[in-house]
Amino acid sequence: MINRDVDYLVNFLKTKNIPTIGKEYHTYLTFHGLKAANVFILKEGIIKTSVILQDGREFNISYISQPDVISLLHDEALQYDEQPFNVRIESETAAFYQINRVKFWEYVNSDIRLQNYVKQYYRHRLSENFSRLQRLTMNGRTGALANFLKDMSVKFGKPIPRTSKILIDFFVTNEDIAGFCSIANYTSVSRMLRTLKDHGVIEFDTTTKRRRIVIKNLQKLNDLIAY
């Protein structure tokens, strides 16, 4: 349902000639807590959402790689609203629809399909955040890392022909992995990845400039996750 409604939203924005903006790799679109008058909708590219914790560490929330609203929160009547996330570009480029938030809500309130999208959006985000929090609290550091790798294999995985291996076709730094898994520092991630490699759970693909992770044994990976 939500994918069809996203398609409807994107087509709706096209018919209204809503302008787009472009961003390049590792630049930021928005910052958590910054007041802005616009709603942003990812058109194409890959982004990372995160927040800054009170101790100054960055807590990563998710990668988004398909069209979706990324800044829809709070009172629809407000002309300005605080941005819910840091949004950093993870692909070479990314494009976003940018629309005044009051005008966006006027469109939503006059179109039942857009209202359905907004309802699904909030339900999806609530369910996604609850599931992630549940997995973090139920798993130790190794389980959190295993769960992250499984999520990445679903989102970016490509089966390697004539094997049971899955290539995660996306470069993610150890620092970002630490931010997703609530691990204190990236050096701990390095040690944990080496341990998974030594136990035959993963291996590394080094045929490209940036190292990619390969899930070598999905069953062993699943065994490390507490559900």
Number of C-alpha atoms within 10 A of each C-alpha: 8 15 13 11 19 22 14 15 20 20 12 14 19 13 9 9 10 13 11 16 13 13 18 16 15 15 14 16 18 20 19 15 14 13 14 16 16 20 23 22 23 23 19 18 21 20 25 20 21 20 19 15 9 7 6 8 13 18 20 20 18 16 19 19 18 15 20 22 19 20 21 21 12 11 11 16 12 10 14 17 21 17 22 20 21 23 24 22 22 23 18 11 16 22 19 22 23 18 18 15 22 18 15 17 20 12 15 17 13 10 11 11 15 20 16 14 22 19 11 17 19 13 11 13 11 11 12 14 13 12 11 18 11 13 19 20 11 13 18 17 18 19 21 25 26 26 23 19 22 20 15 18 21 12 15 15 20 14 15 13 8 6 8 11 19 22 21 24 18 17 14 15 15 16 17 18 21 23 20 21 25 18 20 13 15 16 13 15 22 15 11 16 21 16 14 19 17 11 12 14 22 24 20 16 15 10 8 7 8 11 15 18 23 24 26 21 16 18 10 16 21 16 11 17 19 16 11
